[in-house]
Amino acid sequence: MSWGTWQTPNFPLACGVTLPTLKLVYATYGEYRGNNAILYPTSYGAQHPDIDWLIHPDGILNPQEWFVIIINMLGNGLSTSPSNNPHCGLREAGFWFTHWDNIRAQAQLLEEVFGIERLALIYGWSMGAQQAYYWGVHFGDRVQRIAALCGTARTTDHNRLFLESLRAALTADPAWEGQQFQGVPDRGYRAFSYIYASWAASQAFYRQGIYRSLGYSSLADYIQQGWEANYCRRDPHDLLAMIDTWLHCDVSSLPPDGDYAAALGQITAKTLVMASSTDLYFTPEDCQAAAALIPHARFQVIDSIWGHRAGNPRQNPADAAVIRKAVADLLATS
């Protein structure tokens, strides 16, 4: 694995702000051979070391065969974010990142740094799947295949309620002053983590006490060590920025806008849409509805009690095996 930083000047964002400098941090795995590039965008709250567990010879993405590039999403704390760029803000100040911003910057990086004009695959989970759909709709001639796991091409109303509850919990902390945090929002982090964990896995996951098999002594220990400690690593402004991006997800939002079915109908890439049977963020019904609008799409359900996390099965070999087989079949298509 190697990593690098790419920068570009005067980058116009969809929100109307032009950043004097935009930065993307990326990591690469394997060797580029001209036609074997896979883009693997990051998901909510994740940075590249958090999601590269599946890149290994026996993993879902094999770096001995494929050149895998993880590009850190805008707002995630490594690439340009409120925490590292004073020109960035939040929606309270009329500032937000969109996936249109993400994919335009990603495409520019891939061409300028590696000379990559066409991708063999975009593999994305959750917000990574959202970026994959944007690539398929807006840069269709540059994408051969898409694997979109546990994500939709626009944010549903139900999903929006979840996101606004996270935002309300974090900004209810006394450290929030209406535009930014003054201090560490300890109570906000805790409330945020409880909400996120309650949606992330299914009722059966908690009923069966799966968290105990992962080494946690109790439910409270699982929330504190498995969720709160993880989000406390991230700047709270970055957490809000990524929520704002998620809220603005809609592949049909660019002019001429509004026709969601027509937008997905433009995707020419062979597309694998996978959904967890118990996902509460991106339900199987919502994912299947998106797949039905894509001309060359195949829809597959991961039968799992792990909820949304079935699509990122770092601790779940059974679900990982299902995904590995499906992605291998997709990559084997011409």
Secondary structure, DSSP 8 states (H G I E B T S, - for coil): -EEEEEEEEEEE-TTS-EEEEEEEEEEEES---SS-EEE----TT--HHHHGGGBSTTSSB-TTT-EEEEE--TTSSSSS-TTT-TT---GGGT----HHHHHHHHHHHIIIII---SBSEEEEETHHHHHHHHHHHHSGGGBSEEEEES--SB--HHHHHHHHHHHHHHHTSTTB-SSSBSS--HHHHHHHHHHHHHHHS-HHHHHTTHHHHTT-SSHHHHHIIIIIHHHTTS-HHHHHHHHHHHHT-BTT-SSS---HHHHHHT--SEEEEEEETT-SSS-HHHHHHHHTTSTTEEEEEE--SSGGGGGS-TT-HHHHHHHHHHHHHHHH--
